[in-house]
Amino acid sequence: MNVSDSGWSSVEVAQVRHKTQLITSKSIQPLKILNPASPATACHVMLSSYGGGMVAGDVIRLRVEAQAEARVFINTQSNTKIFRSTDGSVAQQYVVGYLADNSLTVVFPDPVVLQAESRYRQVQEWHLQPGALLLVADWFHSGRMDQGEQFAFTSLHTELKVRLAGRLVLLDRFTFQPTDHIATSPANFAGYQTMLSVYLVGSPEDGRFQQLADLLAQQQLAGSTGPHFTVTGHDYVVAITRAKPEVYLLRAAAHSRIALQPLCNRILAALANPELLGYNPWQRKY
């Protein structure tokens, strides 16, 4: 991904007097970067937008840098609403991150809500130095579920690429167009309306990596049970995969956000460990 200063918002965090601080912050509309106070030594960066979402044709480009030993939590102020496209334009978001040795970056936004006739494209590319640790969530709703809107959007493309010490260890792409597929088919989403993916990338020798890997594995035990072809009767279904020694992947699908909230709460609560963020970033939000 070609990254230059022009047209890119930027976030840079670094250790300053034993606490991670936001040392660079540059917002280009429609993105707005906030920096809530953190009760611990980690830094909290919150992404917001003018109007509470993205309209067709909006492009957000964000560069993230975490210096050595830095610990940062990045989330959104609320759900990111993707509004309808009347002319075929696409709302787009690009994120590229560079994480230095022994840094920890957690990206856990609220869901992207794909409204009727919307078009959305999201691409993330992360570069990790040896010893860096990344936990990133990708979460979307099928539409405005409280209004009965389900898979009425036009197109969705989401892509995540992660390199560790220059080596590609993760490439995950997903594209869906409801008009070309039967969204409610068991081969696609069946009756589920919200989909969450959580990716963990780091060194297996890192105690923090193993701690988070064990946490993710525990979520499968806490989730629904039974063979996969009968899971539609449960509130949510979750599966954990160790794709590579350096990569864990959690995927969950649910009928509602409320059904997934306990799963998310357990993950965020575990980040309060002093070796990680040192506090639960969602404790004051929900």
VOBA-1610 file (N, C-alpha, C; in pm, whole numbers, padded with zeros to 5 digits, always signed):
BEGIN
Met+00085-00118+00000Met+00000+00000+00000Met+00089+00124+00000Asn+00068+00213-00094Asn+00149+00333-00106Asn+00103+00437-00004Val+00191+00473+00089Val+00154+00566+00195Val+00244+00689+00187Ser+00183+00804+00173Ser+00256+00930+00178Ser+00183+01022+00275Asp+00245+01133+00312Asp+00184+01225+00407Asp+00057+01287+00350Ser+00055+01309+00221Ser-00060+01375+00159Ser-00182+01284+00160Gly-00291+01333+00219Gly-00417+01260+00217Gly-00431+01154+00322Trp-00330+01136+00408Trp-00335+01033+00511Trp-00345+01095+00650Ser-00443+01051+00726Ser-00446+01081+00868Ser-00339+00996+00936Ser-00296+01037+01054Ser-00188+00961+01117Ser-00202+00961+01269Val-00158+00850+01326Val-00151+00830+01471Val-00015+00769+01502Glu+00057+00828+01597Glu+00185+00771+01642Glu+00188+00773+01793Val+00222+00658+01852Val+00231+00649+01997Val+00371+00603+02037Ala+00414+00649+02155Ala+00548+00616+02202Ala+00549+00620+02354Gln+00648+00550+02412Gln+00668+00552+02556Gln+00730+00686+02596Val+00664+00757+02685Val+00714+00883+02737Val+00700+00879+02889Arg+00814+00874+02958Arg+00814+00868+03105Arg+00729+00751+03155His+00755+00635+03098His+00694+00508+03140His+00544+00500+03111Lys+00494+00585+03023Lys+00354+00579+02983Lys+00344+00603+02834Thr+00258+00526+02767Thr+00241+00544+02623Thr+00158+00669+02598Gln+00212+00756+02513Gln+00146+00882+02482Gln+00123+00893+02331Leu+00018+00966+02296Leu-00007+00999+02156Leu+00082+01117+02120Ile+00185+01093+02038Ile+00280+01199+02008Ile+00255+01262+01871Thr+00176+01193+01787Thr+00137+01251+01658Thr-00008+01219+01633Ser-00085+01321+01594Ser-00225+01301+01562Ser-00264+01398+01452Lys-00303+01343+01340Lys-00343+01424+01225Lys-00471+01367+01168Ser-00577+01447+01166Ser-00707+01402+01117Ser-00740+01473+00986Ile-00781+01394+00889Ile-00831+01448+00763Ile-00975+01401+00747Gln-01065+01494+00722Gln-01206+01459+00709Gln-01226+01349+00605Pro-01321+01255+00634Pro-01422+01260+00740Pro-01377+01200+00873Leu-01251+01162+00886Leu-01203+01101+01010Leu-01175+01207+01115Lys-01207+01176+01240Lys-01176+01260+01354Lys-01112+01172+01460Ile-00993+01208+01506Ile-00918+01128+01603Ile-00930+01191+01741Leu-00973+01109+01839Leu-00986+01153+01977Leu-00887+01076+02064Asn-00854+01133+02179Asn-00755+01072+02269Asn-00806+01075+02412Pro-00901+00985+02446Pro-00954+00984+02583Pro-00844+00950+02684Ala-00859+01004+02803Ala-00763+00974+02909Ala-00769+00827+02945Ser-00654+00769+02967Ser-00645+00628+03005Ser-00609+00617+03153Pro-00674+00526+03227Pro-00642+00509+03369Pro-00516+00427+03391Ala-00456+00376+03283Ala-00337+00292+03294Ala-00225+00355+03212Thr-00119+00277+03191Thr-00004+00330+03116Thr-00021+00316+02966Ala-00126+00246+02921Ala-00152+00233+02778Ala-00220+00359+02727Cys-00216+00378+02596Cys-00278+00493+02530Cys-00410+00450+02466His-00508+00537+02471His-00640+00510+02413His-00663+00608+02298Val-00685+00554+02179Val-00715+00634+02061Val-00853+00595+02011Met-00939+00696+01993Met-01076+00670+01949Met-01098+00736+01813Leu-01150+00657+01719Leu-01178+00707+01585Leu-01325+00745+01574Ser-01351+00862+01523Ser-01487+00910+01505Ser-01498+00967+01364Ser-01617+01013+01330Ser-01636+01072+01197Ser-01746+01177+01204Tyr-01737+01273+01117Tyr-01839+01376+01110Tyr-01965+01315+01051Gly-02075+01322+01126Gly-02200+01264+01078Gly-02223+01122+01125Gly-02126+01064+01199Gly-02146+00932+01256Gly-02130+00817+01159Gly-02074+00842+01043Gly-02056+00733+00948Gly-01988+00781+00822Met-02004+00704+00715Met-01940+00735+00587Met-02046+00737+00477Val-02041+00842+00397Val-02131+00851+00282Val-02056+00800+00160Ala-02131+00771+00055Ala-02070+00721-00068Ala-01965+00819-00119Gly-01848+00766-00152Gly-01740+00849-00201Gly-01641+00891-00095Asp-01677+00877+00034Asp-01583+00908+00142Asp-01464+00812+00137Val-01346+00865+00163Val-01226+00782+00171Val-01149+00819+00298Ile-01129+00723+00384Ile-01048+00741+00504Ile-00918+00665+00485Arg-00807+00735+00507Arg-00674+00673+00502Arg-00605+00703+00634Leu-00564+00598+00704Leu-00504+00616+00837Leu-00375+00537+00847Arg-00271+00605+00891Arg-00141+00544+00918Arg-00121+00538+01070Val-00087+00419+01120Val-00067+00398+01263Val+00077+00354+01287Glu+00143+00418+01383Glu+00279+00378+01421Glu+00286+00362+01573Ala+00334+00246+01616Ala+00357+00220+01758Ala+00505+00196+01778Gln+00571+00283+01853Gln+00713+00268+01877Gln+00739+00157+01980Ala+00865+00124+01998Ala+00904+00015+02087Ala+00845+00033+02226Glu+00791-00077+02281Glu+00733-00083+02414Glu+00598-00014+02427Ala+00550+00051+02322Ala+00423+00123+02330Ala+00306+00026+02338Arg+00201+00068+02407Arg+00078-00010+02417Arg-00040+00082+02386Val-00120+00044+02287Val-00228+00132+02244Val-00354+00052+02215Phe-00467+00110+02252Phe-00598+00055+02220Phe-00668+00151+02126Ile-00713+00099+02012Ile-00781+00180+01911Ile-00922+00128+01893Asn-01020+00217+01909Asn-01158+00176+01885Asn-01234+00289+01818Thr-01364+00273+01802Thr-01446+00377+01742Thr-01543+00431+01847Gln-01592+00552+01822Gln-01681+00615+01918Gln-01816+00544+01925Ser-01859+00488+01813Ser-01986+00416+01805Ser-01984+00333+01678Asn-02096+00272+01643Asn-02105+00200+01516Asn-02069+00292+01400Thr-02004+00236+01299Thr-01974+00312+01178Thr-02084+00283+01076Lys-02168+00381+01052Lys-02280+00364+00958Lys-02231+00392+00816Ile-02260+00300+00725Ile-02229+00319+00585Ile-02360+00353+00514Phe-02371+00477+00467Phe-02496+00525+00408Phe-02509+00483+00262Arg-02630+00486+00212Arg-02661+00437+00078Arg-02586+00513-00031Ser-02557+00442-00137Ser-02490+00500-00253Ser-02592+00514-00365Thr-02609+00634-00414Thr-02707+00658-00520Thr-02644+00662-00659Asp-02511+00672-00664Asp-02444+00685-00794Asp-02337+00578-00817Gly-02335+00476-00734Gly-02235+00370-00750Gly-02104+00396-00679Ser-02091+00512-00611Ser-01966+00542-00539Ser-01954+00452-00417Val-01829+00429-00378Val-01799+00337-00268Val-01738+00415-00152Ala-01782+00388-00031Ala-01716+00439+00089Ala-01596+00348+00116Gln-01479+00409+00139Gln-01357+00328+00150Gln-01275+00368+00273Gln-01215+00268+00335Gln-01126+00293+00448Gln-00999+00210+00433Tyr-00885+00277+00445Tyr-00756+00211+00435Tyr-00677+00239+00562Val-00621+00134+00621Val-00538+00147+00741Val-00407+00075+00717Val-00297+00141+00746Val-00167+00076+00740Val-00096+00103+00872Gly-00039-00001+00932Gly+00023+00014+01062Gly+00164-00043+01067Tyr+00248+00020+01149Tyr+00386-00022+01168Tyr+00410-00035+01319Leu+00437-00157+01364Leu+00447-00184+01506Leu+00589-00228+01541Ala+00653-00155+01629Ala+00792-00181+01665Ala+00802-00292+01769Asp+00926-00329+01799Asp+00954-00442+01889Asp+00889-00423+02025Asn+00825-00529+02073Asn+00766-00537+02206Asn+00648-00441+02225Ser+00594-00389+02116Ser+00475-00305+02126Ser+00350-00393+02126Leu+00239-00335+02173Leu+00110-00403+02173Leu+00006-00308+02115Thr-00062-00353+02011Thr-00169-00274+01950Thr-00295-00358+01947Val-00402-00304+02005Val-00533-00368+02004Val-00629-00277+01927Val-00690-00331+01823Val-00787-00257+01742Val-00920-00329+01755Phe-01016-00265+01822Phe-01144-00331+01847Phe-01257-00230+01826Pro-01292-00204+01700Pro-01398-00106+01672Pro-01537-00162+01697Asp-01634-00073+01709Asp-01773-00113+01706Asp-01807-00160+01564Pro-01921-00226+01546Pro-01952-00282+01414Pro-01968-00176+01305Val-01938-00218+01184Val-01976-00143+01063Val-02119-00184+01029Val-02208-00085+01014Val-02348-00112+00983Val-02374-00076+00837Leu-02399-00178+00757Leu-02415-00161+00613Leu-02562-00134+00581Gln-02596-00008+00562Gln-02734+00029+00536Gln-02775-00009+00393Ala-02903-00005+00367Ala-02956-00045+00237Ala-02890+00034+00124Glu-02850-00039+00018Glu-02790+00016-00104Glu-02653+00080-00079Ser-02588+00043+00029Ser-02454+00096+00056Ser-02347+00010-00009Arg-02232+00072-00030Arg-02114+00005-00086Arg-01995+00041+00002Tyr-01922-00062+00047Tyr-01813-00036+00141Tyr-01693-00124+00109Arg-01574-00063+00118Arg-01448-00135+00095Arg-01351-00097+00207Gln-01294-00199+00271Gln-01201-00178+00382Gln-01077-00262+00361Val-00960-00199+00371Val-00832-00269+00354Val-00740-00230+00469Gln-00683-00331+00535Gln-00585-00306+00641Gln-00455-00380+00609Glu-00344-00314+00638Glu-00213-00374+00616Glu-00125-00340+00736Trp-00080-00444+00807Trp-00001-00424+00929Trp+00137-00486+00912His+00238-00412+00959His+00378-00457+00952His+00431-00465+01094Leu+00465-00586+01139Leu+00510-00609+01276Leu+00658-00643+01279Gln+00730-00577+01368Gln+00868-00616+01395Gln+00867-00735+01492Pro+00976-00812+01498Pro+00980-00925+01592Pro+00950-00877+01734Gly+00863-00948+01803Gly+00826-00909+01939Gly+00703-00821+01947Ala+00656-00768+01834Ala+00534-00688+01835Ala+00413-00780+01843Leu+00305-00729+01898Leu+00183-00808+01917Leu+00064-00728+01867Leu-00023-00794+01790Leu-00139-00728+01731Leu-00264-00811+01755Leu-00369-00745+01805Leu-00501-00804+01816Leu-00597-00709+01744Val-00660-00756+01638Val-00746-00669+01559Val-00879-00738+01533Ala-00988-00664+01549Ala-01123-00715+01526Ala-01182-00650+01402Asp-01259-00729+01328Asp-01332-00681+01211Asp-01477-00727+01230Trp-01571-00632+01238Trp-01707-00663+01283Trp-01806-00589+01194Phe-01905-00659+01140Phe-02007-00589+01062Phe-02146-00645+01087His-02245-00556+01076His-02387-00591+01083His-02443-00599+00941Ser-02545-00682+00923Ser-02609-00699+00792Ser-02692-00579+00752Gly-02716-00487+00844Gly-02797-00368+00817Gly-02848-00311+00948Arg-02948-00223+00938Arg-03009-00164+01057Arg-03108-00267+01112Met-03056-00354+01197Met-03136-00469+01242Met-03258-00426+01322Asp-03248-00313+01396Asp-03362-00268+01475Asp-03478-00223+01386Gln-03449-00198+01256Gln-03553-00161+01161Gln-03591-00277+01069Gly-03536-00394+01099Gly-03567-00511+01017Gly-03489-00517+00887Glu-03384-00436+00875Glu-03305-00431+00752Glu-03199-00541+00756Gln-03199-00629+00657Gln-03107-00742+00656Gln-03052-00765+00516Phe-02921-00750+00501Phe-02851-00777+00375Phe-02915-00703+00258Ala-02948-00576+00282Ala-03001-00491+00175Ala-02892-00404+00115Phe-02767-00420+00163Phe-02656-00342+00106Phe-02619-00395-00031Thr-02540-00318-00105Thr-02503-00356-00241Thr-02375-00438-00245Ser-02272-00392-00171Ser-02145-00467-00176Ser-02061-00441-00053Leu-01983-00543-00016Leu-01889-00535+00096Leu-01760-00603+00055His-01647-00536+00079His-01516-00597+00060His-01431-00562+00180Thr-01377-00662+00247Thr-01287-00638+00359Thr-01163-00725+00341Glu-01049-00667+00371Glu-00921-00734+00346Glu-00823-00700+00457Leu-00754-00801+00506Leu-00653-00782+00610Leu-00525-00854+00571Lys-00414-00782+00576Lys-00283-00839+00544Lys-00187-00804+00657Val-00115-00905+00708Val-00021-00882+00818Val+00113-00944+00783Arg+00218-00866+00802Arg+00355-00915+00784Arg+00427-00910+00918Leu+00497-01017+00950Leu+00575-01027+01073Leu+00721-01042+01034Ala+00803-00943+01074Ala+00944-00941+01037Ala+00961-00950+00885Gly+00871-00883+00812Gly+00877-00880+00666Gly+00814-00997+00596Arg+00772-01099+00670Arg+00715-01220+00611Arg+00563-01217+00621Leu+00496-01242+00510Leu+00351-01243+00509Leu+00301-01365+00587Val+00226-01338+00696Val+00175-01448+00779Val+00023-01456+00776Leu-00042-01350+00726Leu-00188-01350+00724Leu-00239-01269+00607Leu-00328-01330+00530Leu-00400-01260+00423Leu-00542-01314+00423Asp-00636-01228+00457Asp-00776-01268+00467Asp-00860-01170+00388Arg-00930-01219+00287Arg-01017-01134+00205Arg-01158-01190+00206Phe-01255-01098+00209Phe-01395-01139+00203Phe-01473-01037+00120Thr-01545-01086+00021Thr-01629-01001-00063Thr-01767-01062-00071Phe-01871-00976-00057Phe-02008-01028-00061Phe-02100-00925-00126Gln-02180-00974-00219Gln-02282-00893-00285Gln-02415-00967-00272Pro-02506-00919-00189Pro-02631-00991-00165Pro-02712-01021-00291Thr-02701-00936-00393Thr-02778-00962-00515Thr-02726-01081-00592Asp-02600-01120-00567Asp-02540-01233-00638Asp-02542-01361-00555His-02583-01352-00429His-02583-01467-00341His-02710-01466-00256Ile-02744-01580-00204Ile-02857-01589-00112Ile-02800-01578+00029Ala-02814-01458+00088Ala-02750-01431+00216Ala-02797-01525+00325Thr-02924-01563+00323Thr-02980-01647+00429Thr-02958-01796+00406Ser-02885-01830+00299Ser-02854-01971+00275Ser-02762-02023+00385Pro-02778-02151+00426Pro-02686-02208+00525Pro-02541-02202+00481Ala-02518-02195+00350Ala-02381-02187+00300Ala-02322-02048+00320Asn-02407-01948+00348Asn-02360-01811+00373Asn-02382-01773+00519Phe-02488-01700+00549Phe-02506-01651+00685Phe-02623-01714+00759Ala-02703-01795+00689Ala-02821-01856+00751Ala-02905-01746+00818Gly-02933-01760+00947Gly-03014-01659+01015Gly-02933-01557+01092Tyr-02800-01561+01080Tyr-02716-01471+01156Tyr-02706-01334+01090Gln-02700-01229+01175Gln-02705-01092+01123Gln-02581-01009+01159Thr-02497-01059+01247Thr-02376-00985+01283Thr-02259-01082+01286Met-02149-01042+01225Met-02032-01127+01207Met-01906-01059+01261Leu-01833-01132+01343Leu-01713-01079+01408Leu-01595-01170+01381Ser-01484-01110+01338Ser-01357-01182+01325Ser-01255-01114+01415Val-01179-01193+01490Val-01072-01141+01576Val-00943-01213+01539Tyr-00841-01135+01508Tyr-00712-01188+01464Tyr-00605-01157+01569Leu-00525-01256+01602Leu-00412-01240+01693Leu-00285-01279+01620Val-00189-01186+01615Val-00063-01212+01544Val+00053-01170+01634Gly+00149-01258+01650Gly+00266-01227+01729Gly+00361-01345+01735Ser+00457-01338+01823Ser+00556-01444+01839Ser+00507-01547+01939Pro+00510-01676+01903Pro+00468-01781+01998Pro+00551-01781+02127Glu+00672-01727+02123Glu+00757-01723+02241Glu+00718-01609+02336Asp+00634-01520+02290Asp+00590-01406+02369Asp+00481-01452+02467Gly+00504-01433+02597Gly+00406-01474+02696Gly+00272-01405+02678Arg+00272-01281+02631Arg+00147-01208+02607Arg+00068-01273+02494Phe+00138-01319+02391Phe+00073-01388+02279Phe+00004-01515+02328Gln+00075-01593+02408Gln+00017-01718+02457Gln-00100-01692+02549Gln-00091-01585+02628Gln-00201-01550+02718Gln-00328-01516+02638Leu-00313-01438+02532Leu-00429-01402+02450Leu-00478-01521+02367Ala-00385-01607+02324Ala-00425-01727+02249Ala-00510-01817+02338Asp-00469-01835+02463Asp-00547-01917+02556Asp-00685-01854+02579Leu-00689-01723+02588Leu-00816-01653+02606Leu-00912-01680+02490Leu-00860-01670+02367Leu-00944-01695+02250Leu-00993-01840+02250Ala-00905-01933+02283Ala-00945-02074+02284Ala-01056-02099+02386Gln-01054-02028+02495Gln-01157-02044+02597Gln-01294-01997+02548Gln-01296-01906+02451Gln-01425-01854+02403Gln-01502-01959+02325Gln-01433-02052+02262Gln-01503-02159+02192Gln-01573-02250+02291Leu-01510-02272+02405Leu-01573-02355+02508Leu-01691-02283+02570Ala-01684-02148+02576Ala-01792-02071+02637Ala-01907-02045+02540Gly-01885-02072+02411Gly-01986-02043+02310Gly-02082-02157+02288Ser-02143-02159+02171Ser-02242-02261+02141Ser-02176-02397+02121Thr-02256-02503+02133Thr-02205-02638+02116Thr-02286-02709+02010Gly-02243-02828+01975Gly-02319-02906+01877Gly-02253-02901+01741Pro-02289-02993+01653Pro-02232-02996+01519Pro-02269-02871+01442His-02183-02834+01347His-02199-02707+01278His-02329-02700+01198Phe-02382-02811+01152Phe-02503-02803+01070Phe-02629-02781+01152Thr-02620-02774+01285Thr-02737-02745+01367Thr-02723-02618+01450Val-02622-02535+01419Val-02594-02421+01506Val-02695-02308+01491Thr-02784-02310+01392Thr-02875-02198+01371Thr-02972-02179+01486Gly-02986-02275+01575Gly-03074-02260+01688Gly-03011-02187+01806His-02882-02159+01800His-02812-02094+01910His-02809-01943+01889Asp-02786-01869+01998Asp-02776-01724+01989Asp-02653-01683+01908Tyr-02544-01756+01926Tyr-02426-01727+01846Tyr-02342-01854+01834Val-02256-01854+01733Val-02164-01964+01713Val-02024-01906+01701Val-01925-01975+01756Val-01788-01926+01753Val-01693-02040+01720Ala-01591-02010+01642Ala-01489-02109+01607Ala-01351-02044+01616Ile-01254-02120+01665Ile-01117-02072+01681Ile-01024-02157+01594Thr-00933-02092+01524Thr-00837-02163+01440Thr-00697-02107+01464Arg-00601-02197+01480Arg-00461-02155+01479Arg-00411-02174+01336Ala-00418-02065+01259Ala-00386-02074+01117Ala-00238-02100+01093Lys-00154-02041+01177Lys-00009-02059+01172Lys+00042-02048+01316Pro+00166-02086+01340Pro+00216-02072+01477Pro+00204-01929+01531Glu+00208-01829+01440Glu+00204-01689+01482Glu+00065-01628+01471Val-00034-01706+01428Val-00165-01647+01396Val-00279-01731+01454Tyr-00365-01665+01531Tyr-00491-01724+01576Tyr-00606-01644+01515Leu-00714-01712+01484Leu-00830-01648+01425Leu-00957-01696+01495Leu-01036-01601+01543Leu-01167-01630+01601Leu-01273-01574+01507Arg-01373-01657+01475Arg-01487-01608+01397Arg-01614-01637+01476Ala-01702-01538+01481Ala-01828-01554+01553Ala-01940-01492+01472Ala-02058-01554+01479Ala-02177-01501+01413Ala-02292-01510+01511Ala-02380-01409+01507Ala-02489-01404+01604Ala-02613-01343+01541His-02724-01358+01611His-02850-01301+01565His-02860-01153+01600Ser-02781-01109+01698Ser-02788-00970+01741Ser-02656-00931+01806Arg-02637-00799+01820Arg-02517-00752+01890Arg-02519-00794+02036Ile-02637-00789+02098Ile-02649-00825+02238Ile-02598-00967+02262Ala-02624-01056+02166Ala-02580-01195+02181Ala-02428-01206+02181Leu-02360-01119+02107Leu-02214-01123+02100Leu-02147-01043+02211Gln-02223-00960+02280Gln-02163-00872+02379Gln-02088-00948+02489Pro-02140-01060+02543Pro-02062-01132+02646Pro-01927-01181+02595Leu-01923-01228+02470Leu-01797-01272+02411Leu-01698-01157+02406Cys-01743-01042+02356Cys-01656-00924+02346Cys-01613-00877+02485Asn-01706-00880+02579Asn-01673-00837+02716Asn-01562-00921+02776Arg-01565-01052+02752Arg-01462-01140+02807Arg-01325-01108+02746Ile-01322-01082+02618Ile-01194-01049+02552Ile-01140-00917+02604Leu-01227-00815+02611Leu-01180-00683+02655Leu-01144-00682+02803Ala-01216-00759+02883Ala-01185-00764+03026Ala-01046-00824+03049Ala-01008-00922+02968Ala-00878-00987+02983Ala-00763-00891+02955Leu-00790-00786+02877Leu-00685-00690+02846Leu-00646-00605+02966Ala-00722-00615+03075Ala-00689-00541+03196Ala-00566-00598+03266Asn-00518-00714+03222Asn-00396-00770+03279Asn-00282-00667+03268Pro-00204-00647+03375Pro-00096-00547+03370Pro+00004-00569+03258Glu+00021-00694+03213Glu+00115-00721+03105Glu+00060-00676+02970Leu-00071-00649+02965Leu-00135-00608+02840Leu-00166-00459+02847Leu-00294-00420+02842Leu-00327-00278+02847Leu-00331-00223+02990Gly-00360-00312+03086Gly-00367-00267+03223Gly-00503-00213+03264Tyr-00600-00215+03173Tyr-00736-00173+03205Tyr-00830-00224+03097Asn-00959-00228+03129Asn-01062-00270+03034Asn-01116-00146+02964Pro-01084-00126+02836Pro-01125-00003+02768Pro-01276+00012+02754Trp-01351-00100+02764Trp-01496-00092+02749Trp-01567-00067+02881Gln-01494-00070+02991Gln-01560-00060+03121Gln-01634+00072+03139Arg-01578+00178+03081Arg-01642+00310+03094Arg-01735+00339+02975Lys-01729+00254+02872Lys-01807+00283+02752Lys-01944+00220+02758Tyr-01952+00095+02812Tyr-02079+00024+02816Tyr-02117-00006+02960
//
